[in-house]
Amino acid sequence: MLDNDLFEFKKILSEFPLGIGKHFNIITRSGSIYIVKARFFCRNLKKKDLRMIYAYIEDYQVVEMIGIEFIEIYFKGNKQNEDKGRIKKYLKNV
């Protein structure tokens, strides 16, 4: 089921890389890189959802790929916020 949910999530991102609606939030931007926190619904968790942190690279140049890189996924019941250190490390290495 998680594979199907991730497939659907990727379909949304392929059309709307910064997301749509209130379940997507840009948490930081560095040049052409946006770090986005999104609510990721998982059918197996039955209304308990996950948070997905990903980077959208606006000027990504690879044909047939969108500039999306997943950074972190976590269950909000176990962890309140994203790993800011992981995000800083990601931005430093890009």
PyMOL CGO cylinders between C-alpha atoms (Angstrom):
from pymol import cmd
from pymol.cgo import CYLINDER

trace = [
    CYLINDER, 0.00, 0.00, 0.00, 2.80, 2.44, 0.78, 0.3, 1, 1, 1, 1, 1, 1,
    CYLINDER, 2.80, 2.44, 0.78, 4.10, 1.97, -2.78, 0.3, 1, 1, 1, 1, 1, 1,
    CYLINDER, 4.10, 1.97, -2.78, 0.68, 2.95, -4.17, 0.3, 1, 1, 1, 1, 1, 1,
    CYLINDER, 0.68, 2.95, -4.17, 0.45, 5.98, -1.88, 0.3, 1, 1, 1, 1, 1, 1,
    CYLINDER, 0.45, 5.98, -1.88, 3.95, 7.09, -2.89, 0.3, 1, 1, 1, 1, 1, 1,
    CYLINDER, 3.95, 7.09, -2.89, 3.07, 6.62, -6.56, 0.3, 1, 1, 1, 1, 1, 1,
    CYLINDER, 3.07, 6.62, -6.56, 0.02, 8.89, -6.14, 0.3, 1, 1, 1, 1, 1, 1,
    CYLINDER, 0.02, 8.89, -6.14, 2.08, 11.45, -4.24, 0.3, 1, 1, 1, 1, 1, 1,
    CYLINDER, 2.08, 11.45, -4.24, 4.67, 11.52, -7.05, 0.3, 1, 1, 1, 1, 1, 1,
    CYLINDER, 4.67, 11.52, -7.05, 1.88, 12.03, -9.61, 0.3, 1, 1, 1, 1, 1, 1,
    CYLINDER, 1.88, 12.03, -9.61, 0.76, 15.16, -7.75, 0.3, 1, 1, 1, 1, 1, 1,
    CYLINDER, 0.76, 15.16, -7.75, 4.34, 16.44, -7.56, 0.3, 1, 1, 1, 1, 1, 1,
    CYLINDER, 4.34, 16.44, -7.56, 4.87, 15.86, -11.27, 0.3, 1, 1, 1, 1, 1, 1,
    CYLINDER, 4.87, 15.86, -11.27, 2.11, 18.39, -11.98, 0.3, 1, 1, 1, 1, 1, 1,
    CYLINDER, 2.11, 18.39, -11.98, 2.50, 20.65, -8.94, 0.3, 1, 1, 1, 1, 1, 1,
    CYLINDER, 2.50, 20.65, -8.94, 6.09, 20.38, -7.63, 0.3, 1, 1, 1, 1, 1, 1,
    CYLINDER, 6.09, 20.38, -7.63, 5.42, 22.84, -4.81, 0.3, 1, 1, 1, 1, 1, 1,
    CYLINDER, 5.42, 22.84, -4.81, 2.17, 21.09, -3.99, 0.3, 1, 1, 1, 1, 1, 1,
    CYLINDER, 2.17, 21.09, -3.99, -1.37, 22.34, -3.86, 0.3, 1, 1, 1, 1, 1, 1,
    CYLINDER, -1.37, 22.34, -3.86, -3.57, 23.27, -0.97, 0.3, 1, 1, 1, 1, 1, 1,
    CYLINDER, -3.57, 23.27, -0.97, -2.98, 23.59, 2.73, 0.3, 1, 1, 1, 1, 1, 1,
    CYLINDER, -2.98, 23.59, 2.73, -1.14, 20.28, 3.07, 0.3, 1, 1, 1, 1, 1, 1,
    CYLINDER, -1.14, 20.28, 3.07, 2.04, 21.64, 1.47, 0.3, 1, 1, 1, 1, 1, 1,
    CYLINDER, 2.04, 21.64, 1.47, 4.29, 24.26, 3.03, 0.3, 1, 1, 1, 1, 1, 1,
    CYLINDER, 4.29, 24.26, 3.03, 7.56, 25.71, 1.74, 0.3, 1, 1, 1, 1, 1, 1,
    CYLINDER, 7.56, 25.71, 1.74, 9.77, 25.71, 4.83, 0.3, 1, 1, 1, 1, 1, 1,
    CYLINDER, 9.77, 25.71, 4.83, 12.87, 27.25, 3.27, 0.3, 1, 1, 1, 1, 1, 1,
    CYLINDER, 12.87, 27.25, 3.27, 14.33, 28.35, -0.03, 0.3, 1, 1, 1, 1, 1, 1,
    CYLINDER, 14.33, 28.35, -0.03, 17.95, 28.56, -1.13, 0.3, 1, 1, 1, 1, 1, 1,
    CYLINDER, 17.95, 28.56, -1.13, 18.34, 29.98, -4.62, 0.3, 1, 1, 1, 1, 1, 1,
    CYLINDER, 18.34, 29.98, -4.62, 16.37, 27.70, -6.94, 0.3, 1, 1, 1, 1, 1, 1,
    CYLINDER, 16.37, 27.70, -6.94, 15.92, 24.97, -4.30, 0.3, 1, 1, 1, 1, 1, 1,
    CYLINDER, 15.92, 24.97, -4.30, 12.70, 24.85, -2.32, 0.3, 1, 1, 1, 1, 1, 1,
    CYLINDER, 12.70, 24.85, -2.32, 12.41, 22.63, 0.76, 0.3, 1, 1, 1, 1, 1, 1,
    CYLINDER, 12.41, 22.63, 0.76, 8.78, 21.58, 1.18, 0.3, 1, 1, 1, 1, 1, 1,
    CYLINDER, 8.78, 21.58, 1.18, 6.97, 19.85, 4.02, 0.3, 1, 1, 1, 1, 1, 1,
    CYLINDER, 6.97, 19.85, 4.02, 3.90, 17.94, 2.91, 0.3, 1, 1, 1, 1, 1, 1,
    CYLINDER, 3.90, 17.94, 2.91, 1.28, 15.83, 4.57, 0.3, 1, 1, 1, 1, 1, 1,
    CYLINDER, 1.28, 15.83, 4.57, 1.62, 12.36, 3.10, 0.3, 1, 1, 1, 1, 1, 1,
    CYLINDER, 1.62, 12.36, 3.10, -1.51, 10.28, 3.51, 0.3, 1, 1, 1, 1, 1, 1,
    CYLINDER, -1.51, 10.28, 3.51, -1.01, 6.56, 3.98, 0.3, 1, 1, 1, 1, 1, 1,
    CYLINDER, -1.01, 6.56, 3.98, -4.07, 4.35, 3.67, 0.3, 1, 1, 1, 1, 1, 1,
    CYLINDER, -4.07, 4.35, 3.67, -2.69, 1.75, 6.09, 0.3, 1, 1, 1, 1, 1, 1,
    CYLINDER, -2.69, 1.75, 6.09, -2.41, 4.32, 8.88, 0.3, 1, 1, 1, 1, 1, 1,
    CYLINDER, -2.41, 4.32, 8.88, -6.12, 5.20, 8.66, 0.3, 1, 1, 1, 1, 1, 1,
    CYLINDER, -6.12, 5.20, 8.66, -6.17, 8.99, 8.94, 0.3, 1, 1, 1, 1, 1, 1,
    CYLINDER, -6.17, 8.99, 8.94, -2.90, 9.15, 10.84, 0.3, 1, 1, 1, 1, 1, 1,
    CYLINDER, -2.90, 9.15, 10.84, -0.51, 10.69, 8.44, 0.3, 1, 1, 1, 1, 1, 1,
    CYLINDER, -0.51, 10.69, 8.44, 3.13, 11.02, 7.69, 0.3, 1, 1, 1, 1, 1, 1,
    CYLINDER, 3.13, 11.02, 7.69, 5.16, 14.10, 6.88, 0.3, 1, 1, 1, 1, 1, 1,
    CYLINDER, 5.16, 14.10, 6.88, 7.31, 14.15, 3.78, 0.3, 1, 1, 1, 1, 1, 1,
    CYLINDER, 7.31, 14.15, 3.78, 10.19, 16.58, 3.44, 0.3, 1, 1, 1, 1, 1, 1,
    CYLINDER, 10.19, 16.58, 3.44, 11.46, 17.01, -0.10, 0.3, 1, 1, 1, 1, 1, 1,
    CYLINDER, 11.46, 17.01, -0.10, 13.49, 19.38, -2.21, 0.3, 1, 1, 1, 1, 1, 1,
    CYLINDER, 13.49, 19.38, -2.21, 12.17, 20.84, -5.44, 0.3, 1, 1, 1, 1, 1, 1,
    CYLINDER, 12.17, 20.84, -5.44, 14.98, 22.06, -7.66, 0.3, 1, 1, 1, 1, 1, 1,
    CYLINDER, 14.98, 22.06, -7.66, 13.44, 24.66, -9.94, 0.3, 1, 1, 1, 1, 1, 1,
    CYLINDER, 13.44, 24.66, -9.94, 16.06, 24.70, -12.70, 0.3, 1, 1, 1, 1, 1, 1,
    CYLINDER, 16.06, 24.70, -12.70, 16.66, 20.95, -12.85, 0.3, 1, 1, 1, 1, 1, 1,
    CYLINDER, 16.66, 20.95, -12.85, 18.02, 20.15, -16.32, 0.3, 1, 1, 1, 1, 1, 1,
    CYLINDER, 18.02, 20.15, -16.32, 17.53, 16.38, -16.73, 0.3, 1, 1, 1, 1, 1, 1,
    CYLINDER, 17.53, 16.38, -16.73, 14.99, 15.56, -19.45, 0.3, 1, 1, 1, 1, 1, 1,
    CYLINDER, 14.99, 15.56, -19.45, 11.89, 13.59, -18.37, 0.3, 1, 1, 1, 1, 1, 1,
    CYLINDER, 11.89, 13.59, -18.37, 12.61, 14.01, -14.67, 0.3, 1, 1, 1, 1, 1, 1,
    CYLINDER, 12.61, 14.01, -14.67, 11.28, 16.58, -12.32, 0.3, 1, 1, 1, 1, 1, 1,
    CYLINDER, 11.28, 16.58, -12.32, 13.71, 18.07, -9.85, 0.3, 1, 1, 1, 1, 1, 1,
    CYLINDER, 13.71, 18.07, -9.85, 12.36, 16.35, -6.73, 0.3, 1, 1, 1, 1, 1, 1,
    CYLINDER, 12.36, 16.35, -6.73, 14.54, 14.70, -4.10, 0.3, 1, 1, 1, 1, 1, 1,
    CYLINDER, 14.54, 14.70, -4.10, 13.06, 13.16, -0.98, 0.3, 1, 1, 1, 1, 1, 1,
    CYLINDER, 13.06, 13.16, -0.98, 14.90, 14.11, 2.21, 0.3, 1, 1, 1, 1, 1, 1,
    CYLINDER, 14.90, 14.11, 2.21, 12.87, 12.70, 5.08, 0.3, 1, 1, 1, 1, 1, 1,
    CYLINDER, 12.87, 12.70, 5.08, 9.64, 10.94, 5.92, 0.3, 1, 1, 1, 1, 1, 1,
    CYLINDER, 9.64, 10.94, 5.92, 8.33, 10.65, 9.47, 0.3, 1, 1, 1, 1, 1, 1,
    CYLINDER, 8.33, 10.65, 9.47, 5.22, 9.85, 11.45, 0.3, 1, 1, 1, 1, 1, 1,
    CYLINDER, 5.22, 9.85, 11.45, 3.94, 12.94, 13.21, 0.3, 1, 1, 1, 1, 1, 1,
    CYLINDER, 3.94, 12.94, 13.21, 2.85, 10.88, 16.22, 0.3, 1, 1, 1, 1, 1, 1,
    CYLINDER, 2.85, 10.88, 16.22, 6.50, 10.02, 16.92, 0.3, 1, 1, 1, 1, 1, 1,
    CYLINDER, 6.50, 10.02, 16.92, 8.20, 13.25, 15.94, 0.3, 1, 1, 1, 1, 1, 1,
    CYLINDER, 8.20, 13.25, 15.94, 6.84, 16.78, 16.03, 0.3, 1, 1, 1, 1, 1, 1,
    CYLINDER, 6.84, 16.78, 16.03, 9.09, 18.50, 13.46, 0.3, 1, 1, 1, 1, 1, 1,
    CYLINDER, 9.09, 18.50, 13.46, 11.42, 17.83, 10.58, 0.3, 1, 1, 1, 1, 1, 1,
    CYLINDER, 11.42, 17.83, 10.58, 15.15, 17.24, 11.11, 0.3, 1, 1, 1, 1, 1, 1,
    CYLINDER, 15.15, 17.24, 11.11, 16.56, 20.72, 10.49, 0.3, 1, 1, 1, 1, 1, 1,
    CYLINDER, 16.56, 20.72, 10.49, 20.13, 19.38, 10.65, 0.3, 1, 1, 1, 1, 1, 1,
    CYLINDER, 20.13, 19.38, 10.65, 19.38, 16.93, 7.85, 0.3, 1, 1, 1, 1, 1, 1,
    CYLINDER, 19.38, 16.93, 7.85, 17.94, 19.74, 5.73, 0.3, 1, 1, 1, 1, 1, 1,
    CYLINDER, 17.94, 19.74, 5.73, 21.00, 21.95, 6.33, 0.3, 1, 1, 1, 1, 1, 1,
    CYLINDER, 21.00, 21.95, 6.33, 23.29, 19.06, 5.41, 0.3, 1, 1, 1, 1, 1, 1,
    CYLINDER, 23.29, 19.06, 5.41, 21.29, 18.42, 2.23, 0.3, 1, 1, 1, 1, 1, 1,
    CYLINDER, 21.29, 18.42, 2.23, 21.49, 22.09, 1.17, 0.3, 1, 1, 1, 1, 1, 1,
    CYLINDER, 21.49, 22.09, 1.17, 25.21, 22.19, 1.91, 0.3, 1, 1, 1, 1, 1, 1,
    CYLINDER, 25.21, 22.19, 1.91, 25.84, 19.15, -0.31, 0.3, 1, 1, 1, 1, 1, 1,
    CYLINDER, 25.84, 19.15, -0.31, 23.72, 20.24, -3.28, 0.3, 1, 1, 1, 1, 1, 1,
]
cmd.load_cgo(trace, "trace")
